[in-house]
Amino acid sequence: MIRLDLIGIGTGNPDHLTAQASRVLNEADLILLPRKGSAKSDLADLRRTICAAVLARPVQIAEFDMPVRDAEGDYAQAVNAWHDTIASVWRDQIGLHLPQGGRVALLVWGDPSLYDSTLRIAGRLTRAGMDVAVRVVPGITSIQALTAAHAIPLNPLAGPVTVTTGRALRAHGWPADADTIVVMLDSGCAFEVLNPEGISIWWGAYLGMAHEALEHGSLAEAAPRITTRRAALRARHGWIMDVYLMRKEQADGNR
């Protein structure tokens, strides 16, 4: 039997790990560590740094090349095919390194429950006939890291929050009946499609890391700064992870 622990690790800062995450990592027989190419080598380095900082005993670490999603054709079909391939790689790695079973750990950015597909990929192992028990260790989300970095509350007083994606914002605009939205997985400044009047934005990239970048202001004023800075940061580092919160000004002036 395989015990598969999906461990939320926050946004790359070892200080974001919970005591539970540290304990579960030290209980592992195998840690799977994906490599995403030279342009994103920082991501693998951060996982290695976390392991070096947390592990108090020798634990086998197996690195593997992360499959690349097909960028052509239907998005949903491409993602499903990509997840199938990733699950197959996990299965091969687990079979190679733990043929008799044991505890496997995967380090997941943020929290496995929020706009992350690790749980869906893990479900493919079970459906393929593997004897797998999945456990989730919650982590700090990029939303928490964003609001902490800007020292703001996530929600307006007694108000709701809508969490969406850059793809959805670009395709459908501002969500109906929403005053506060958080946008994740935005590959290219989807806020540019909005009428900026009466909207404020709080943006952050590489949250919790040494090169954390923050911007805040009215959307009309901040959007050009964010677009320019985001492009420069991506060119410098070869990758970028960012998230932002936008809020409409209320009739009473509260935000």
Secondary structure, 3 states (H helix, E strand, C coil): CEEEEEEECECCCHHHCCHHHHHHHHHCCEEEEEECCHHHHHHHHHHHHHHHHHCCCCCEEEEEECCCCCCCCCHHHHHHHHHHHHHHHHHHHHHHHCCCCEEEEEEECECCCCCCCHHHHHHHHHHCCCCEEEEEECCCCHHHHHHHHHCCCCCCCCCCCEEEEHHHHHHHCCCCCCCEEEEECCCCCHHHHCCCCCEEEEEEECCCCCCCEEEEEEHHHHHHHHHHHHHHHHHHHCCCCEEEEEEECCCCCCC
